[in-house]
Amino acid sequence: MDGKKAEIEFPHLWEYRVFSSAAGIDEVEKNIRRAVEEMKLSGMELERGAVSGNGSYRALRLAVTVGSKDEANALGERIRKLDGVRFIL
């Protein structure tokens, strides 16, 4: 290694893994779409993933093009605060 940090070039397709209560998944998806639209981000892909073994939780994969790390962090914070969201990676 040469000691340099890897640089992310922007705009960049940023990916999030969102884990939500399965019962409220439709509302969570709607609110994620609204947050992305309000931030005027582009290239959104939102798809459902696996359901937990007991059926309580559902995974979502969100990919969206962001213009900066601050924008990526701001969207992550908005999603984290949504009702039904348990955690985000």
C-alpha positions as CSV (number, residue, x, y, z in Angstrom):
1,M,0.0,0.0,0.0
2,D,1.2,3.5,-0.7
3,G,-0.7,5.1,2.2
4,K,-3.2,6.9,0.0
5,K,-6.9,6.8,0.8
6,A,-9.2,5.6,-2.0
7,E,-11.0,8.6,-3.5
8,I,-14.7,8.3,-4.5
9,E,-15.5,10.2,-7.6
10,F,-18.8,12.0,-7.7
11,P,-21.5,11.7,-9.0
12,H,-21.5,8.2,-7.6
13,L,-24.0,5.3,-7.5
14,W,-24.4,4.8,-3.7
15,E,-26.0,1.7,-2.3
16,Y,-27.9,1.3,1.0
17,R,-29.3,-1.8,2.6
18,V,-32.4,-0.9,4.6
19,F,-34.0,-3.3,7.1
20,S,-37.7,-2.7,7.9
21,S,-40.6,-4.2,9.7
22,A,-42.2,-6.5,7.1
23,A,-45.7,-5.3,8.0
24,G,-44.9,-1.7,7.0
25,I,-42.8,-2.3,3.9
26,D,-45.1,-0.6,1.5
27,E,-45.1,2.6,3.6
28,V,-41.3,2.5,4.0
29,E,-40.8,2.1,0.3
30,K,-43.2,5.0,-0.4
31,N,-41.3,7.2,2.1
32,I,-37.9,6.3,0.7
33,R,-39.1,7.2,-2.8
34,R,-40.4,10.5,-1.5
35,A,-37.1,11.3,0.3
36,V,-35.1,10.6,-2.9
37,E,-37.5,12.8,-5.0
38,E,-37.4,15.6,-2.5
39,M,-33.6,15.6,-2.6
40,K,-33.7,15.6,-6.4
41,L,-31.5,12.6,-6.7
42,S,-31.5,10.4,-9.8
43,G,-31.0,6.9,-11.0
44,M,-32.9,5.3,-8.1
45,E,-33.3,1.6,-8.0
46,L,-35.3,0.2,-5.1
47,E,-36.0,-3.5,-4.7
48,R,-37.2,-5.9,-2.0
49,G,-34.8,-8.5,-0.6
50,A,-35.1,-11.3,1.8
51,V,-37.6,-11.7,4.6
52,S,-36.3,-12.7,8.0
53,G,-36.9,-16.3,9.2
54,N,-39.8,-15.4,11.4
55,G,-41.3,-13.0,8.8
56,S,-40.9,-9.9,11.0
57,Y,-38.3,-8.0,8.9
58,R,-37.8,-7.3,5.3
59,A,-34.6,-6.1,3.5
60,L,-34.6,-3.4,0.8
61,R,-31.7,-2.5,-1.6
62,L,-31.6,1.1,-2.6
63,A,-29.2,2.4,-5.2
64,V,-29.2,6.1,-6.1
65,T,-26.8,8.5,-7.7
66,V,-25.5,11.1,-5.2
67,G,-23.4,14.2,-5.9
68,S,-21.3,14.2,-2.8
69,K,-20.6,12.3,0.4
70,D,-22.6,14.8,2.4
71,E,-25.6,14.1,0.1
72,A,-25.2,10.4,0.7
73,N,-25.0,10.9,4.4
74,A,-28.1,13.2,4.4
75,L,-30.2,10.6,2.6
76,G,-29.0,7.9,4.9
77,E,-30.1,10.0,7.9
78,R,-33.5,10.7,6.4
79,I,-34.1,7.0,5.8
80,R,-32.8,6.0,9.2
81,K,-35.5,8.3,10.8
82,L,-38.4,6.8,8.8
83,D,-41.1,4.9,10.7
84,G,-40.7,1.2,10.3
85,V,-36.9,1.3,9.5
86,R,-35.0,-0.8,12.0
87,F,-31.5,-0.1,10.7
88,I,-29.5,0.8,7.5
89,L,-26.2,-0.2,6.1
